[in-house]
Amino acid sequence: MKKSRSSAQAIMRGTKDLTSSEYRSYVSDDCFGFIPLYNNTDSHMQQSDSVFLSESSATGEYHLYRSGLLCHYRAMELIIGQLLALVTALCWAQNSLIYAHVGAQVSSNTTAHIRIWIALPLMLLVHLVFEGTLFPIGMDTYSFVLIGLSGVLGFCIADLFIFSSFVHIGARQTMVIMTTSPLFGALLAWVFTNEVLTPLQITGMVVTLLGVAWVVLADRSSGVAGDRRKIFKGIAIALGGSLTQAIAYVMADKGMTESIPAVSANVVRLTFGLGALIVFATARKSFVRDFSRFTGKAGHKALVLILLAAIVGPVLGIILNLQALKMAPVGVVTTLSQLTPVMLLPLEKFVMKRHITLSAVIGTLVAVAGSALLFI
């Protein structure tokens, strides 16, 4: 008897000579509700109050599907996963404000580069404490490569786009545009895996785009975002970051398994990401210059801010996000993580004392709501 974790919610697979008590014992181990089933070989589908038992005509196997409520600990796990996703969104909000500020002082590319030099050693120490080794061992090649490539896309390419957009159009506007990341994810699934888009998902895409356009136009009319050329460049860069991040999340999700700790996956992603950034900085002949920009009083202050952001973002934020993906559905985690633009509204209004128009608030809420529709 072996477990089956298919997307169709199959939670157990066995042979048809198993007794109902054996079924009950197996499912209880996974902490799912169960009512005794009695095998009936003449029936293709048997139903109880809590499970469905389906026989495969091709293999003669039974597939057990849940229809009742999950037990208490599974429900609590789901709630914790959702809370972790919300905290992740708060981490992104704090990070975006710091990186927008520092990026304007020392350049966005430098900020994206140096922060990983700070984050990776911290992450290695965290891995040593929780897993007993500095670097993950025993990870299968398939998962290692997929997770690593997601780090190249996420920590190098996507972040270079996003940090540049912070400087061009600001943190809040950039994060609103980043709500299109689930939209890109859905489109990628449609193109490469033939996943059917439902009318509700298509509606969510349209609503998200309308919300993003609403925010951009509202900020332009109020003079928040600056000149037109800078706005359009910032929007294009942010969309590039959104697309790249969507691909990175898909790859990380495919590579993650229940046996891979979130902290291990993050170490691999940071390592690959730093390697890609080193290649990028070397090719631009800015490797040494990136470090030299943090000398002097102003440079030291910027470095302290990056240190704080590195702890909250690439270390804490990514760990929480990966752990949330393991405890709650990907769609729910992604949607809650997209609440960063909403969290930035009061931060910009009351902490940074910036003017926020009512249209910008409404547009932000519309964009986030549209993103959420993709996962209903």
C-alpha positions in Angstrom: 0.0 0.0 0.0 1.4 3.4 -0.9 0.3 7.0 -0.7 -0.8 9.0 -3.7 -0.8 12.8 -3.7 -2.4 13.7 -7.0 -4.0 17.0 -7.8 -7.4 15.2 -7.9 -7.1 15.0 -4.1 -6.3 11.3 -4.0 -5.0 10.6 -0.6 -4.5 6.8 -0.8 -4.1 4.0 -3.2 -4.5 0.3 -2.4 -5.6 -3.0 -3.8 -9.2 -4.1 -3.8 -8.7 -6.9 -1.3 -8.1 -4.4 1.6 -10.7 -4.5 4.3 -12.6 -1.5 5.4 -10.8 -1.5 8.7 -7.5 -1.3 6.9 -8.7 1.6 4.9 -9.9 3.2 8.1 -6.5 2.7 9.8 -4.6 4.1 6.8 -6.7 7.2 6.5 -6.6 7.9 10.2 -2.8 8.0 10.0 -3.1 10.9 7.6 -5.7 12.5 9.9 -8.6 12.6 7.4 -12.1 11.8 8.5 -13.3 8.3 7.5 -16.5 6.2 7.7 -16.1 2.4 7.0 -16.5 1.3 3.4 -17.6 -2.1 2.3 -16.1 -3.3 -1.0 -18.6 -3.9 -3.7 -16.9 -5.1 -6.9 -20.1 -4.7 -8.9 -20.0 -0.9 -8.3 -17.7 1.5 -10.1 -18.1 4.2 -7.4 -19.0 3.8 -3.7 -19.8 6.8 -1.6 -19.9 7.3 2.2 -20.5 10.4 4.2 -16.8 11.3 4.2 -15.0 9.6 1.3 -15.3 8.3 -2.2 -13.9 5.0 -3.3 -13.2 4.7 -7.1 -12.0 1.6 -8.8 -9.7 1.9 -11.9 -10.8 -0.4 -14.6 -7.3 -0.3 -16.1 -5.3 -1.3 -13.0 -7.9 -2.8 -10.6 -6.8 -0.3 -7.9 -9.0 1.7 -5.6 -8.5 5.4 -5.2 -9.7 7.0 -2.0 -10.9 10.7 -2.3 -11.8 12.9 0.6 -15.1 14.9 0.6 -15.5 15.6 4.3 -13.7 18.1 6.6 -10.0 17.8 7.3 -9.1 17.0 10.9 -8.1 19.7 13.4 -4.4 19.7 12.9 -4.7 19.9 9.1 -7.1 22.8 9.4 -4.7 24.6 11.7 -1.9 24.0 9.3 -3.9 25.7 6.6 -4.6 28.7 8.8 -0.9 29.0 9.8 0.1 28.8 6.1 -2.3 31.7 5.3 -0.9 33.8 8.2 2.6 33.1 7.0 1.6 34.4 3.5 0.2 37.6 5.1 3.4 38.2 7.0 5.3 37.6 3.8 3.4 40.4 2.2 4.3 42.7 5.1 8.0 41.7 4.6 7.7 42.7 0.9 6.1 46.0 1.8 9.0 46.9 4.2 11.6 45.7 1.7 10.1 47.7 -1.2 10.3 51.0 0.7 13.9 50.4 1.8 15.1 49.3 -1.6 13.4 52.2 -3.4 15.1 54.6 -1.0 18.6 52.9 -1.2 18.3 52.3 -4.9 17.8 55.9 -5.6 21.1 56.7 -3.7 23.5 54.0 -4.9 21.7 52.5 -8.0 19.2 49.7 -8.2 21.6 47.1 -9.7 24.1 47.7 -6.8 21.3 47.2 -4.2 20.1 44.0 -5.8 23.7 42.7 -5.9 25.0 43.6 -2.5 21.9 42.5 -0.6 22.4 38.9 -1.6 26.0 39.0 -0.3 24.4 39.9 3.1 21.5 37.5 2.9 23.3 34.3 1.9 25.7 34.1 4.9 22.8 34.8 7.2 20.8 32.1 5.5 23.7 29.6 5.7 23.8 30.2 9.5 20.0 29.7 9.7 20.4 26.4 7.8 23.2 25.3 10.2 21.0 25.9 13.2 17.9 24.2 11.9 19.2 21.5 9.6 22.7 20.8 11.0 24.7 21.6 7.9 25.8 24.8 6.2 24.5 23.7 2.8 21.7 21.3 1.9 22.7 17.7 1.3 20.8 14.8 -0.1 18.5 16.9 -2.4 17.7 15.1 -5.7 19.1 16.6 -8.9 15.8 17.4 -10.4 14.6 19.5 -7.4 18.1 21.0 -7.0 18.2 22.3 -10.6 14.7 23.5 -10.6 15.0 25.4 -7.3 18.3 26.7 -8.3 17.1 28.1 -11.6 14.1 29.7 -9.8 16.7 31.5 -7.7 18.5 32.8 -10.9 15.2 34.1 -12.2 13.9 35.4 -8.9 16.9 36.8 -7.1 18.8 38.0 -10.1 16.7 38.8 -13.2 13.3 39.6 -11.5 14.9 41.6 -8.7 17.0 43.6 -11.2 13.8 44.5 -13.0 11.8 45.3 -9.8 14.5 47.4 -8.1 15.0 49.4 -11.3 11.2 50.0 -11.4 11.3 51.1 -7.7 13.6 54.0 -8.8 11.5 54.9 -11.9 7.9 54.8 -10.6 8.1 54.1 -6.8 7.6 51.2 -4.5 3.8 51.3 -4.4 3.2 51.6 -8.1 5.7 48.8 -8.8 4.0 46.5 -6.3 0.6 47.2 -7.8 2.0 46.2 -11.2 3.4 43.1 -9.6 -0.1 41.9 -9.0 0.0 40.8 -12.6 2.4 38.0 -11.6 -0.5 35.5 -11.0 -2.0 36.5 -14.3 1.3 35.6 -16.1 1.4 32.4 -14.1 -2.1 31.4 -15.3 -1.2 32.3 -18.9 2.0 30.2 -18.7 0.0 27.2 -17.4 -2.5 27.7 -20.3 0.2 27.8 -22.9 2.6 25.1 -21.7 0.4 22.7 -19.9 -2.9 23.2 -21.8 -4.6 24.2 -18.5 -8.1 25.5 -19.3 -8.8 29.1 -18.2 -12.3 29.4 -16.6 -14.5 32.4 -17.2 -13.8 33.5 -13.7 -10.1 33.4 -14.2 -10.4 35.4 -17.4 -12.5 37.9 -15.5 -9.8 38.1 -12.9 -7.2 38.9 -15.5 -9.3 41.7 -16.9 -10.0 43.1 -13.5 -6.3 43.0 -12.5 -5.3 44.9 -15.6 -8.0 47.5 -15.1 -6.9 48.0 -11.5 -3.2 48.4 -12.5 -4.2 50.9 -15.3 -6.4 52.7 -12.8 -3.5 53.2 -10.4 -1.1 54.3 -13.1 -3.5 56.8 -14.6 -4.5 58.1 -11.1 -0.9 58.7 -10.1 -0.1 60.4 -13.5 -3.0 62.8 -13.1 -1.9 63.8 -9.6 1.7 64.2 -10.7 3.0 61.5 -8.4 5.0 59.4 -10.9 6.9 62.0 -12.8 7.4 62.5 -16.5 5.7 60.3 -19.1 8.9 58.6 -20.5 10.0 57.6 -17.0 6.6 56.3 -16.2 6.4 54.1 -19.3 9.9 52.8 -18.8 9.1 51.9 -15.2 5.9 50.2 -16.1 7.7 48.1 -18.8 10.4 47.1 -16.4 7.9 46.2 -13.6 6.0 44.0 -16.1 9.3 42.2 -17.0 9.9 41.6 -13.3 6.3 40.3 -12.8 6.7 37.8 -15.7 10.1 36.6 -14.5 8.9 36.2 -10.9 5.9 34.2 -12.2 8.2 31.8 -14.0 10.4 31.6 -10.9 7.5 30.7 -8.6 6.3 28.0 -11.0 9.8 26.4 -11.1 10.2 26.6 -7.3 6.8 25.0 -6.8 7.6 22.2 -9.2 10.9 21.6 -7.4 9.7 21.7 -3.9 8.6 18.4 -2.2 7.5 17.6 1.3 11.0 16.2 2.1 12.7 19.5 1.2 12.8 22.1 4.1 11.9 25.6 3.1 15.2 26.9 4.6 17.1 24.4 2.3 15.3 25.5 -0.8 16.0 29.2 0.1 19.8 28.5 0.5 19.9 26.9 -3.0 17.9 29.8 -4.5 20.2 32.4 -2.9 23.3 30.6 -4.0 22.3 30.4 -7.6 21.0 33.9 -7.5 24.2 35.3 -6.1 26.2 33.4 -8.8 24.1 34.9 -11.5 24.5 38.4 -10.0 28.3 38.0 -9.8 28.3 37.1 -13.5 26.1 40.1 -14.3 28.2 42.5 -12.2 31.4 41.2 -13.7 30.1 41.5 -17.3 29.2 45.2 -16.5 32.6 45.7 -14.9 30.8 47.0 -11.8 31.7 44.3 -9.3 34.2 46.4 -7.3 32.3 49.6 -7.8 29.2 48.0 -6.2 31.0 47.5 -2.9 32.8 50.9 -3.0 29.5 52.7 -3.1 28.9 51.9 0.5 31.9 53.8 1.9 31.5 57.1 3.9 28.7 58.1 6.3 25.9 58.0 3.7 27.2 54.7 2.3 27.3 53.1 5.8 23.7 54.2 6.5 22.5 52.7 3.2 24.4 49.5 4.1 22.6 49.2 7.4 19.3 49.6 5.7 20.2 46.9 3.2 21.2 44.6 6.1 17.8 45.2 7.7 16.0 44.5 4.4 18.1 41.5 3.7 17.1 39.9 7.0 13.4 40.7 6.5 13.3 39.9 2.8 15.6 37.3 1.3 15.9 35.5 4.6 12.7 35.8 6.6 10.3 36.6 3.8 11.4 33.9 1.5 11.4 31.2 4.2 7.9 32.2 5.3 6.7 32.2 1.6 8.2 28.8 0.9 6.8 27.4 4.1 3.4 28.8 3.4 3.5 27.1 0.0 4.0 23.8 1.8 1.1 24.4 4.2 -1.6 26.1 2.1 -2.7 25.9 -1.6 -0.4 27.8 -4.0 -3.3 30.0 -5.2 -4.2 31.1 -1.7 -0.5 31.8 -0.8 0.1 33.7 -4.0 -3.1 35.8 -3.5 -2.3 36.7 0.1 1.3 37.5 -0.8 -0.1 40.0 -3.4 -1.5 42.2 -0.6 1.7 44.1 -0.4 0.3 47.1 -2.4 -2.6 47.4 0.0 -0.2 47.3 3.0 1.9 50.1 1.3 -1.0 52.5 1.2 -1.0 53.3 5.0 2.8 53.1 5.1 3.2 55.7 2.4 0.4 57.9 3.8 1.2 58.0 7.5 4.9 57.0 7.7 6.4 58.6 4.6 3.8 61.4 4.5 3.0 61.0 0.8 -0.2 62.1 -0.9 -2.4 59.1 -1.9 -5.4 59.8 -4.0 -8.7 58.0 -3.6 -8.5 56.7 -7.1 -5.1 55.1 -6.4 -6.6 53.4 -3.3 -9.6 52.1 -5.3 -7.3 51.0 -8.2 -5.0 49.1 -5.8 -8.0 47.2 -4.2 -9.3 46.4 -7.7 -6.0 45.0 -8.9 -5.6 42.8 -5.8 -9.2 41.6 -6.0 -8.7 40.7 -9.7 -5.5 38.8 -8.8 -7.5 36.9 -6.1 -10.2 35.9 -8.7 -7.5 33.8 -10.5 -7.5 31.3 -7.7 -11.2 31.0 -6.8 
